[in-house]
Amino acid sequence: MDIKVQQKDWLFLLVCLGLGILAELSFFHGSIGVSYLVFIAGLYAVVFLRFRLTFTHRRIGLLVMVAIWLLAASYLLYDNFLFYSLNSFIIPVLVFFHIVLITSPNKLRWSTPVFVTLLTNKLGEGIKYSSSFCNKGFRRVFKNMDEQTAQTVKRILIGVIIGLPLLLIITGLLMSADAVFQDIVLRFQRYIVQLNFLEGAFRFVIVIVLTFVFFGVFQVLHGRPNPKASDYDTEEWNVRWNSVTAITILVLLNSVYVLFAAIQFKYFFSNGLQEGLTFAEYARRGFFELIIVTLINWTILISCLKLIDEKRKSLKITIKIMYSLLIGVSCVMLASAYQRLSMYEAAYGFTLDRILAHAFMVFLIVIFAYTLIKVWVERLSLLHFYLIVGLLFYTGLNVIHIEKIIVDNNLERYERTEKIDIHYLNSLSYTGVNGLIELYEKNPEYPQLEKVLANRIEWEERRSEGSWQSFNFMKQEVTQKLRELELKEESR
């Protein structure tokens, strides 16, 4: 890649170096808490510095940015293990998507699969830009050297970059093969760690890599001409399905589904189970199967809408009726699965998996409802709606604090049945521990509860104080409650 390096580019590189340092401080010093919001604030300060207010796709861009900030705020407000891991991948993807989106032409459709190609192209161009910039910088630094010496230094640096990972792998293998060699290496490693050399070198490499990733992407988006919307127009699908064949398939499927739905209505209006089945058997035998069938129906429906283009009015109306019937019976299946899972929760308690399954079924019903509208109003875009609703759905799951819902429902169930799984609550994050404290205040004599809390208090006492990056409101609140909690002496 041929690039022109100006003085302002070097100044912006220093800005990206500051952003790289901020990223390293935010994400590589223990668990993440308030530091994610600090980094997002710094990142968008650089975005506004680089692009001013010349943004496109402002409405969807604002929605994505709000979602990013809410997801980042979840690290400060809550401490859900599942979303902690998922967001570490999803937030960076959303940030990159957002920055490319707001710097792309307004006529470029973001809700098409080809936009993914644009994203990957921009990332690749950013890496190439950083590589070319480093090459030019190398030449400028060593311009007084003769060509042969400069090339030698360059090759040594490349050799070090390639050789270090190989050295680590081979050293690990040799350590496994010989105990004496392993002991020598570990002694040397402990000596290096005491000097903080290895850790410092590792952090330095992270800062440099992140700096050039940020720099390359921002430079490509700011300096290179944007693609024309016409360059990314989607091509028409050449594959087409015959409408008569599709109608035949849909009639066969709908016949079975209508019979199933008719049987299900018997259980919708009664609290009874099928004869000879327990709650667990009734839920497990039907829930997952119904979800799978519903997803199969959704796949068939989307494929037909995409690949069938019937012009004859009578067949067109017929197939729309079949689509509508398929959506209707799919919703009945979802309602049946929802009911089965609710009965199972009432009998055995609430867990994260079960609450997420409930939420996913609600999401599917919303998707089916919009798809039904699309069947009769053909100009609507499915992917556009799916992406927006998917983003809102995922962000909503982060905002509503699912673990709090789980704990509250289990405590409410305890009031009715005097049954609760304290070990499951303890396996949750600090929200689950907060529920155990509430349970202890209601019934300190609950079996093993005092022992569980005593172990948790002991663990908190051994745990070192977290850094500022890890600050979290829920963790802070529950830790304080544990310190103030008074247990019997024999339990501790």
CORSUL-V768791 format. One record per pair of residues at least 24 apart in sequence whose ideal C-beta (glycine too) atoms are under 10 Angstrom apart, sorted by the first residue. I is the first residue (numbers start at 1). J is the second residue. If there is no record, write none. Layout:
i->{I & I}
j->{J & J}
This chain:
i->{1 & 1 & 1 & 1 & 1 & 1 & 1 & 1 & 1 & 1 & 1 & 2 & 2 & 3 & 3 & 3 & 3 & 3 & 3 & 3 & 3 & 3 & 3 & 3 & 3 & 4 & 4 & 5 & 5 & 5 & 5 & 5 & 5 & 6 & 9 & 9 & 9 & 9 & 9 & 9 & 10 & 10 & 10 & 12 & 12 & 12 & 12 & 12 & 12 & 12 & 12 & 13 & 13 & 13 & 13 & 13 & 13 & 13 & 13 & 13 & 14 & 14 & 15 & 15 & 15 & 15 & 15 & 15 & 15 & 15 & 16 & 16 & 16 & 16 & 16 & 16 & 16 & 16 & 16 & 16 & 16 & 16 & 16 & 17 & 17 & 17 & 17 & 17 & 17 & 17 & 18 & 18 & 18 & 18 & 18 & 18 & 19 & 19 & 19 & 19 & 19 & 19 & 19 & 19 & 19 & 19 & 20 & 20 & 20 & 20 & 20 & 20 & 20 & 20 & 20 & 20 & 21 & 21 & 21 & 21 & 21 & 22 & 22 & 22 & 23 & 23 & 23 & 23 & 23 & 23 & 23 & 24 & 24 & 24 & 24 & 24 & 24 & 24 & 24 & 24 & 24 & 25 & 25 & 25 & 25 & 25 & 26 & 26 & 27 & 27 & 27 & 27 & 28 & 28 & 28 & 28 & 28 & 28 & 28 & 29 & 29 & 29 & 29 & 29 & 29 & 30 & 30 & 30 & 30 & 30 & 30 & 31 & 31 & 31 & 31 & 31 & 31 & 31 & 31 & 31 & 31 & 32 & 32 & 32 & 32 & 32 & 32 & 32 & 32 & 32 & 32 & 33 & 33 & 33 & 33 & 33 & 33 & 33 & 33 & 33 & 33 & 33 & 33 & 33 & 33 & 33 & 33 & 34 & 34 & 34 & 34 & 34 & 34 & 34 & 34 & 34 & 34 & 34 & 35 & 35 & 35 & 35 & 35 & 35 & 35 & 35 & 36 & 36 & 36 & 36 & 36 & 36 & 36 & 36 & 36 & 36 & 36 & 37 & 37 & 37 & 37 & 37 & 37 & 37 & 38 & 38 & 38 & 38 & 39 & 39 & 39 & 39 & 40 & 40 & 40 & 40 & 40 & 40 & 40 & 40 & 40 & 41 & 41 & 43 & 43 & 43 & 43 & 43 & 44 & 44 & 44 & 44 & 44 & 46 & 46 & 47 & 47 & 47 & 47 & 47 & 47 & 47 & 49 & 50 & 50 & 50 & 50 & 50 & 50 & 51 & 51 & 51 & 51 & 51 & 51 & 54 & 54 & 54 & 55 & 55 & 55 & 55 & 55 & 55 & 56 & 56 & 56 & 56 & 56 & 56 & 56 & 56 & 56 & 56 & 57 & 57 & 57 & 57 & 57 & 57 & 57 & 57 & 57 & 57 & 57 & 58 & 58 & 58 & 60 & 60 & 60 & 60 & 60 & 60 & 60 & 60 & 60 & 61 & 61 & 61 & 61 & 61 & 61 & 61 & 61 & 62 & 62 & 63 & 63 & 63 & 63 & 63 & 64 & 64 & 64 & 64 & 64 & 64 & 64 & 64 & 64 & 64 & 64 & 64 & 65 & 65 & 65 & 65 & 65 & 65 & 66 & 66 & 66 & 67 & 67 & 67 & 67 & 67 & 67 & 67 & 67 & 67 & 67 & 68 & 68 & 68 & 68 & 68 & 68 & 68 & 69 & 70 & 70 & 70 & 70 & 71 & 71 & 71 & 71 & 71 & 71 & 72 & 73 & 73 & 74 & 74 & 74 & 74 & 74 & 74 & 75 & 75 & 75 & 75 & 75 & 76 & 76 & 76 & 76 & 76 & 77 & 77 & 77 & 77 & 77 & 77 & 78 & 78 & 78 & 78 & 78 & 78 & 78 & 78 & 78 & 78 & 78 & 78 & 78 & 78 & 79 & 79 & 79 & 79 & 79 & 79 & 79 & 79 & 79 & 79 & 79 & 79 & 80 & 80 & 80 & 80 & 80 & 80 & 80 & 80 & 80 & 80 & 80 & 80 & 80 & 81 & 81 & 81 & 81 & 81 & 82 & 82 & 82 & 82 & 82 & 82 & 82 & 82 & 83 & 83 & 83 & 83 & 83 & 83 & 83 & 84 & 86 & 86 & 86 & 87 & 87 & 90 & 90 & 90 & 90 & 93 & 94 & 94 & 94 & 96 & 96 & 96 & 96 & 97 & 99 & 99 & 99 & 100 & 100 & 100 & 102 & 103 & 103 & 103 & 103 & 103 & 104 & 104 & 104 & 104 & 104 & 105 & 105 & 105 & 105 & 105 & 105 & 105 & 106 & 107 & 107 & 107 & 107 & 107 & 108 & 108 & 108 & 108 & 108 & 108 & 108 & 108 & 109 & 109 & 109 & 109 & 109 & 109 & 109 & 110 & 110 & 110 & 111 & 111 & 111 & 111 & 111 & 111 & 111 & 111 & 112 & 112 & 112 & 112 & 112 & 112 & 113 & 113 & 114 & 114 & 114 & 114 & 114 & 115 & 115 & 115 & 117 & 118 & 118 & 118 & 118 & 121 & 121 & 121 & 122 & 122 & 122 & 122 & 122 & 122 & 123 & 123 & 123 & 123 & 124 & 124 & 125 & 125 & 125 & 125 & 125 & 125 & 126 & 126 & 126 & 126 & 126 & 126 & 126 & 126 & 126 & 126 & 126 & 127 & 127 & 127 & 127 & 127 & 128 & 128 & 129 & 129 & 129 & 129 & 129 & 129 & 129 & 129 & 129 & 130 & 130 & 130 & 130 & 130 & 130 & 130 & 130 & 130 & 130 & 131 & 131 & 132 & 133 & 133 & 133 & 133 & 134 & 134 & 134 & 134 & 161 & 164 & 164 & 236 & 237 & 237 & 237 & 239 & 239 & 240 & 240 & 240 & 240 & 240 & 241 & 241 & 241 & 241 & 241 & 241 & 241 & 242 & 242 & 242 & 243 & 243 & 243 & 243 & 243 & 243 & 243 & 243 & 243 & 243 & 243 & 244 & 244 & 244 & 244 & 244 & 245 & 246 & 246 & 246 & 246 & 246 & 246 & 246 & 246 & 246 & 246 & 247 & 247 & 247 & 247 & 247 & 247 & 247 & 247 & 248 & 249 & 249 & 249 & 250 & 250 & 250 & 250 & 250 & 250 & 250 & 250 & 250 & 250 & 250 & 251 & 251 & 251 & 253 & 253 & 253 & 253 & 253 & 253 & 253 & 253 & 254 & 254 & 254 & 254 & 254 & 254 & 254 & 254 & 254 & 255 & 256 & 256 & 257 & 257 & 257 & 257 & 257 & 257 & 257 & 257 & 257 & 258 & 258 & 258 & 258 & 259 & 260 & 260 & 260 & 260 & 260 & 260 & 261 & 261 & 261 & 261 & 261 & 261 & 261 & 261 & 261 & 262 & 262 & 263 & 264 & 264 & 264 & 264 & 264 & 264 & 264 & 264 & 265 & 265 & 265 & 267 & 267 & 267 & 267 & 268 & 268 & 268 & 268 & 271 & 271 & 273 & 273 & 278 & 278 & 279 & 279 & 279 & 279 & 279 & 279 & 279 & 280 & 280 & 280 & 280 & 282 & 282 & 282 & 282 & 282 & 283 & 283 & 283 & 283 & 283 & 283 & 283 & 283 & 283 & 283 & 283 & 284 & 284 & 285 & 286 & 286 & 286 & 286 & 286 & 286 & 287 & 287 & 287 & 287 & 287 & 287 & 287 & 287 & 287 & 287 & 288 & 288 & 288 & 289 & 289 & 290 & 290 & 290 & 290 & 290 & 290 & 290 & 290 & 290 & 290 & 290 & 291 & 291 & 291 & 291 & 291 & 291 & 291 & 291 & 292 & 293 & 293 & 293 & 293 & 293 & 294 & 294 & 294 & 294 & 294 & 294 & 294 & 294 & 294 & 294 & 294 & 294 & 295 & 295 & 296 & 297 & 297 & 297 & 297 & 297 & 297 & 297 & 298 & 298 & 298 & 298 & 298 & 298 & 298 & 300 & 300 & 301 & 301 & 301 & 301 & 301 & 301 & 301 & 301 & 301 & 302 & 302 & 302 & 302 & 302 & 302 & 304 & 305 & 305 & 305 & 305 & 305 & 306 & 316 & 319 & 320 & 320 & 320 & 320 & 321 & 322 & 323 & 323 & 323 & 323 & 323 & 324 & 324 & 324 & 324 & 326 & 326 & 326 & 326 & 327 & 327 & 327 & 327 & 327 & 327 & 327 & 328 & 328 & 330 & 330 & 330 & 330 & 330 & 331 & 331 & 331 & 331 & 331 & 331 & 333 & 333 & 334 & 334 & 334 & 334 & 334 & 334 & 335 & 335 & 337 & 337 & 338 & 338 & 345 & 345 & 345 & 345 & 346 & 346 & 346 & 346 & 347 & 347 & 347 & 348 & 348 & 348 & 349 & 349 & 349 & 349 & 349 & 349 & 349 & 349 & 349 & 349 & 349 & 350 & 350 & 350 & 350 & 350 & 350 & 350 & 350 & 350 & 350 & 350 & 350 & 351 & 351 & 351 & 351 & 351 & 351 & 351 & 352 & 352 & 352 & 352 & 352 & 352 & 352 & 352 & 354 & 354 & 355 & 355 & 355 & 355 & 355 & 355 & 355 & 356 & 356 & 358 & 359 & 359 & 359 & 359 & 359 & 359 & 359 & 360 & 360 & 362 & 363 & 363 & 363 & 363 & 363 & 363 & 363 & 366 & 366 & 367 & 401 & 401 & 402 & 402 & 403 & 403 & 403 & 403 & 403 & 403 & 403 & 403 & 404 & 404 & 404 & 404 & 404 & 405 & 406 & 406 & 406 & 407 & 407 & 407 & 407 & 407 & 407 & 407 & 407 & 408 & 408 & 410 & 410 & 411 & 411 & 411 & 411 & 411 & 414 & 414 & 414 & 414 & 414 & 415 & 418 & 418 & 420 & 420 & 422 & 422 & 422 & 422 & 422 & 422 & 422 & 423 & 423 & 425 & 425 & 426 & 426 & 426 & 426 & 429 & 429 & 429 & 429 & 430 & 430 & 430 & 430 & 430 & 430 & 430 & 430 & 430 & 430 & 430 & 430 & 431 & 431 & 431 & 431 & 432 & 433 & 433 & 433 & 433 & 433 & 433 & 433 & 433 & 434 & 434 & 434 & 434 & 434 & 435 & 436 & 436 & 436 & 437 & 437 & 437 & 437 & 437 & 438 & 440 & 440 & 440 & 441 & 441 & 444 & 444 & 444 & 444 & 449 & 449 & 450 & 450 & 450 & 450 & 450 & 451 & 451 & 451 & 452 & 453 & 453 & 453 & 453 & 453 & 454 & 454 & 454 & 454 & 454 & 454 & 455 & 455 & 456 & 456 & 457 & 457 & 457 & 457 & 457 & 457 & 458 & 458}
j->{125 & 127 & 128 & 129 & 130 & 131 & 132 & 133 & 135 & 220 & 224 & 132 & 136 & 128 & 129 & 130 & 131 & 132 & 133 & 135 & 136 & 219 & 220 & 223 & 224 & 136 & 223 & 132 & 133 & 136 & 137 & 140 & 219 & 223 & 133 & 136 & 137 & 215 & 219 & 223 & 133 & 137 & 140 & 46 & 49 & 50 & 214 & 215 & 218 & 219 & 222 & 130 & 133 & 137 & 211 & 212 & 214 & 215 & 218 & 219 & 211 & 215 & 45 & 46 & 49 & 50 & 211 & 214 & 215 & 218 & 46 & 50 & 130 & 210 & 211 & 212 & 213 & 214 & 215 & 216 & 217 & 218 & 219 & 207 & 208 & 210 & 211 & 212 & 214 & 215 & 42 & 45 & 46 & 207 & 211 & 214 & 43 & 45 & 46 & 207 & 210 & 211 & 213 & 214 & 215 & 218 & 206 & 207 & 208 & 209 & 210 & 211 & 212 & 213 & 214 & 215 & 203 & 206 & 207 & 210 & 211 & 46 & 207 & 210 & 206 & 207 & 209 & 210 & 211 & 213 & 214 & 202 & 203 & 204 & 205 & 206 & 207 & 208 & 209 & 210 & 211 & 203 & 207 & 467 & 468 & 469 & 75 & 469 & 88 & 206 & 210 & 469 & 199 & 202 & 203 & 206 & 207 & 210 & 469 & 203 & 466 & 467 & 468 & 469 & 470 & 464 & 466 & 467 & 468 & 469 & 470 & 75 & 79 & 84 & 466 & 467 & 469 & 470 & 471 & 472 & 475 & 72 & 75 & 76 & 84 & 87 & 88 & 469 & 470 & 471 & 472 & 75 & 76 & 77 & 79 & 84 & 466 & 467 & 468 & 469 & 470 & 471 & 472 & 473 & 474 & 475 & 476 & 72 & 73 & 75 & 76 & 77 & 468 & 469 & 470 & 471 & 472 & 473 & 72 & 75 & 76 & 467 & 468 & 469 & 470 & 471 & 69 & 71 & 72 & 73 & 74 & 75 & 76 & 87 & 88 & 91 & 469 & 69 & 72 & 73 & 74 & 75 & 76 & 77 & 72 & 76 & 468 & 469 & 72 & 91 & 95 & 469 & 65 & 68 & 69 & 71 & 72 & 73 & 75 & 91 & 95 & 69 & 72 & 68 & 72 & 95 & 99 & 214 & 68 & 69 & 95 & 98 & 99 & 214 & 218 & 95 & 98 & 99 & 102 & 103 & 218 & 221 & 218 & 99 & 103 & 218 & 219 & 221 & 222 & 99 & 102 & 103 & 218 & 221 & 222 & 102 & 103 & 222 & 98 & 99 & 101 & 102 & 103 & 104 & 101 & 102 & 103 & 104 & 105 & 106 & 107 & 108 & 110 & 226 & 98 & 100 & 101 & 102 & 103 & 104 & 105 & 106 & 108 & 109 & 110 & 101 & 102 & 106 & 98 & 101 & 102 & 110 & 111 & 384 & 387 & 388 & 391 & 97 & 98 & 99 & 101 & 102 & 103 & 104 & 110 & 98 & 102 & 98 & 388 & 391 & 392 & 395 & 94 & 95 & 97 & 98 & 99 & 101 & 102 & 110 & 387 & 388 & 391 & 395 & 94 & 95 & 98 & 99 & 101 & 102 & 391 & 392 & 395 & 91 & 94 & 98 & 391 & 392 & 394 & 395 & 396 & 398 & 399 & 92 & 94 & 95 & 97 & 98 & 391 & 395 & 395 & 395 & 396 & 398 & 399 & 95 & 391 & 394 & 395 & 398 & 399 & 398 & 398 & 399 & 395 & 397 & 398 & 399 & 401 & 472 & 398 & 469 & 470 & 471 & 472 & 471 & 472 & 473 & 474 & 475 & 398 & 399 & 401 & 472 & 473 & 474 & 398 & 399 & 400 & 401 & 402 & 403 & 404 & 429 & 430 & 431 & 472 & 473 & 474 & 475 & 403 & 428 & 429 & 430 & 431 & 432 & 470 & 472 & 473 & 474 & 475 & 478 & 352 & 397 & 398 & 401 & 402 & 403 & 404 & 406 & 428 & 429 & 430 & 431 & 474 & 352 & 403 & 427 & 428 & 429 & 352 & 353 & 356 & 397 & 402 & 403 & 428 & 429 & 394 & 397 & 398 & 401 & 402 & 403 & 429 & 429 & 394 & 397 & 398 & 394 & 398 & 391 & 394 & 395 & 398 & 119 & 391 & 394 & 395 & 122 & 123 & 126 & 217 & 391 & 217 & 218 & 221 & 217 & 220 & 221 & 221 & 218 & 220 & 221 & 222 & 226 & 221 & 226 & 227 & 229 & 232 & 226 & 227 & 228 & 229 & 230 & 231 & 232 & 229 & 228 & 229 & 230 & 232 & 233 & 226 & 227 & 228 & 229 & 230 & 231 & 232 & 233 & 229 & 232 & 233 & 234 & 381 & 383 & 384 & 383 & 384 & 387 & 381 & 382 & 383 & 384 & 385 & 386 & 387 & 388 & 232 & 233 & 234 & 381 & 383 & 384 & 234 & 383 & 231 & 232 & 233 & 234 & 235 & 232 & 234 & 387 & 232 & 226 & 227 & 231 & 232 & 220 & 227 & 232 & 216 & 217 & 220 & 221 & 224 & 227 & 213 & 216 & 217 & 220 & 216 & 220 & 216 & 217 & 219 & 220 & 221 & 224 & 212 & 213 & 214 & 215 & 216 & 217 & 218 & 219 & 220 & 221 & 224 & 212 & 213 & 216 & 217 & 220 & 216 & 220 & 212 & 215 & 216 & 217 & 218 & 219 & 220 & 223 & 224 & 209 & 211 & 212 & 213 & 214 & 215 & 216 & 217 & 219 & 220 & 212 & 216 & 216 & 212 & 215 & 216 & 219 & 208 & 212 & 215 & 216 & 205 & 201 & 205 & 309 & 306 & 307 & 309 & 306 & 307 & 306 & 307 & 308 & 309 & 310 & 303 & 304 & 306 & 307 & 308 & 309 & 310 & 307 & 308 & 310 & 304 & 308 & 309 & 310 & 311 & 312 & 315 & 316 & 318 & 319 & 322 & 310 & 312 & 315 & 318 & 319 & 308 & 300 & 303 & 304 & 307 & 308 & 310 & 315 & 319 & 322 & 323 & 304 & 308 & 310 & 315 & 318 & 319 & 321 & 322 & 322 & 300 & 304 & 322 & 297 & 300 & 301 & 304 & 318 & 319 & 321 & 322 & 323 & 325 & 326 & 318 & 322 & 325 & 293 & 296 & 297 & 300 & 322 & 325 & 326 & 329 & 297 & 321 & 322 & 323 & 324 & 325 & 326 & 328 & 329 & 325 & 293 & 329 & 293 & 297 & 325 & 326 & 328 & 329 & 330 & 332 & 333 & 325 & 328 & 329 & 332 & 329 & 290 & 293 & 329 & 332 & 333 & 336 & 325 & 328 & 329 & 330 & 331 & 332 & 333 & 335 & 336 & 329 & 332 & 336 & 290 & 329 & 332 & 333 & 335 & 336 & 337 & 339 & 332 & 335 & 336 & 336 & 339 & 340 & 343 & 332 & 335 & 336 & 339 & 339 & 343 & 340 & 343 & 344 & 347 & 340 & 343 & 344 & 345 & 346 & 347 & 348 & 343 & 344 & 347 & 348 & 339 & 340 & 343 & 344 & 347 & 337 & 339 & 340 & 341 & 342 & 343 & 344 & 345 & 347 & 348 & 354 & 340 & 344 & 340 & 333 & 336 & 337 & 339 & 340 & 341 & 336 & 337 & 338 & 339 & 340 & 341 & 344 & 354 & 357 & 361 & 337 & 340 & 357 & 333 & 337 & 330 & 332 & 333 & 334 & 335 & 336 & 337 & 338 & 340 & 341 & 361 & 333 & 334 & 337 & 341 & 357 & 360 & 361 & 364 & 333 & 329 & 330 & 333 & 334 & 337 & 329 & 330 & 331 & 332 & 333 & 334 & 336 & 337 & 361 & 364 & 365 & 368 & 330 & 364 & 330 & 326 & 327 & 329 & 330 & 331 & 333 & 368 & 326 & 327 & 330 & 364 & 367 & 368 & 371 & 326 & 330 & 326 & 327 & 330 & 368 & 371 & 372 & 374 & 375 & 382 & 367 & 371 & 374 & 382 & 383 & 386 & 375 & 371 & 374 & 375 & 378 & 382 & 382 & 378 & 375 & 372 & 375 & 376 & 378 & 375 & 375 & 371 & 372 & 374 & 375 & 376 & 371 & 372 & 375 & 376 & 368 & 371 & 372 & 375 & 365 & 367 & 368 & 369 & 371 & 372 & 375 & 368 & 372 & 364 & 365 & 368 & 371 & 372 & 361 & 364 & 365 & 368 & 369 & 372 & 361 & 364 & 360 & 361 & 362 & 364 & 365 & 368 & 361 & 365 & 361 & 364 & 362 & 365 & 406 & 409 & 410 & 413 & 409 & 413 & 416 & 417 & 413 & 417 & 419 & 413 & 419 & 421 & 406 & 409 & 410 & 413 & 414 & 417 & 419 & 420 & 421 & 424 & 425 & 405 & 406 & 407 & 408 & 409 & 410 & 411 & 412 & 413 & 420 & 421 & 424 & 406 & 409 & 410 & 421 & 424 & 427 & 428 & 402 & 403 & 405 & 406 & 424 & 427 & 428 & 432 & 406 & 409 & 397 & 400 & 402 & 403 & 405 & 406 & 409 & 397 & 402 & 405 & 393 & 394 & 396 & 397 & 400 & 402 & 405 & 393 & 397 & 393 & 389 & 390 & 392 & 393 & 394 & 396 & 397 & 392 & 393 & 393 & 431 & 474 & 428 & 431 & 428 & 429 & 430 & 431 & 432 & 434 & 435 & 474 & 431 & 432 & 434 & 435 & 474 & 431 & 431 & 432 & 435 & 431 & 432 & 433 & 434 & 435 & 436 & 438 & 439 & 435 & 438 & 435 & 439 & 435 & 436 & 438 & 439 & 442 & 438 & 439 & 442 & 443 & 446 & 442 & 443 & 446 & 446 & 449 & 446 & 447 & 448 & 449 & 451 & 452 & 453 & 448 & 452 & 449 & 452 & 452 & 453 & 455 & 456 & 472 & 474 & 475 & 478 & 456 & 460 & 472 & 473 & 474 & 475 & 476 & 477 & 478 & 479 & 481 & 482 & 474 & 475 & 477 & 478 & 478 & 457 & 460 & 474 & 475 & 478 & 479 & 481 & 482 & 474 & 477 & 478 & 481 & 482 & 478 & 478 & 482 & 485 & 478 & 481 & 482 & 484 & 485 & 481 & 485 & 486 & 487 & 481 & 485 & 486 & 487 & 488 & 491 & 487 & 491 & 487 & 488 & 490 & 491 & 492 & 487 & 491 & 492 & 491 & 482 & 485 & 487 & 491 & 492 & 485 & 487 & 488 & 490 & 491 & 492 & 491 & 492 & 482 & 485 & 482 & 483 & 485 & 487 & 491 & 492 & 482 & 492}
